[in-house]
């Protein structure tokens, strides 16, 4: 009832109901994102303390003009090279998106590490790493990875760790931007990406390319 015994206007009830649903949705997204962010956060460790592992899994992050790794991707590759040189990992699994014939991400990644002294025998390429989820699942099911050190920036690492550990990889994480100020640039995107990651893990979604180490042909 409104003031003077009058019923609340129907439009007002609709607005209040919509506001309540909106707040509930925002709260739900935040709770799920927070859970994914914190679930394996204790597995983020300094590079010098990373455990011995057969492989470092490096996630793609786009190319710069000229077909070279973007600054973000170069930072990931440099951290992975440092792990290899330190003897922490035996090999590097470079996972990128080669679905576009004009965007050969893994080849650029491989060229970058080979030019810096990593032998070809210690480099594997996954051409079908179209997303963090696909890269992680394929590392386990296609490349047989059971233990790994994940290499990516801190903002992305908690999601990568959640997915990798959830799909069967005993994974630890090293932040490629270790020692640098954290950025909030990707905060909103990561919030929703974490929610999507949990949904895909729970649904046991298949990657777009569930088998094969390379793409047979551009799609």
C-alpha positions, 0 to 999 in steps of 0.5 A: 500500500502507498501513502493514504492506503493507496496501492503502489503504482504498477510501474513503480513495482516493475522498476523496483523489481528490475532493480532488484534483479539487476543488483542480484545479477551484478552480485552473482557475477561478482561472487563467481568472478571472485571465486575463480580469481581466488581458487588457485591464487596461491599457485602464483609464485615468483619465477625464481621459486617455480617448481620443476615442470616438464613444460611451460605453457605460454598463451598467445596475446596477439601480434604487432604490425609486421607479424611479430609478437605484441608487447604483451606476448613478448613479455610472456615469451621472455618469461618462458625463455627465462624459465627454460634457461634456468632449467625450471622447465624442459620445453615450451608449449606455445599456444596461439590462434592460427585460424586466420591465415593472415595471423600466424601467431604460433609461428611468430612465437616460435620464431621469437624463442628460437632467435633467443637460443631455445632449441627447436627440440624444446619447442612445441606449437599449438596452432588451435589455441583460440582461447585460454580455455581451448589452449588449456584443454588441448594442452592436456588432451592433445599434447598430454600435459599433466604438469605445467608452469603457466606463463601470462600476465598477472591479470590473466593468470588466476583464470588460466590457473583455474581452467588448467587445474580444473581440466586435469593439469597440475599447474602453477603460475608465473606472472610475466609482468612480475615486479611491475605495477598491476593494471586495472585495464582488463579488470572488467573484461576479466570479471566476465571472462572468469564467469564464462570460464567457470561455466565452460569448466562445469559444462565440460565444453570441448574446444573448437578443435578437440584433436590434432596438433595443427590446423589442417586448413584455415577455417 
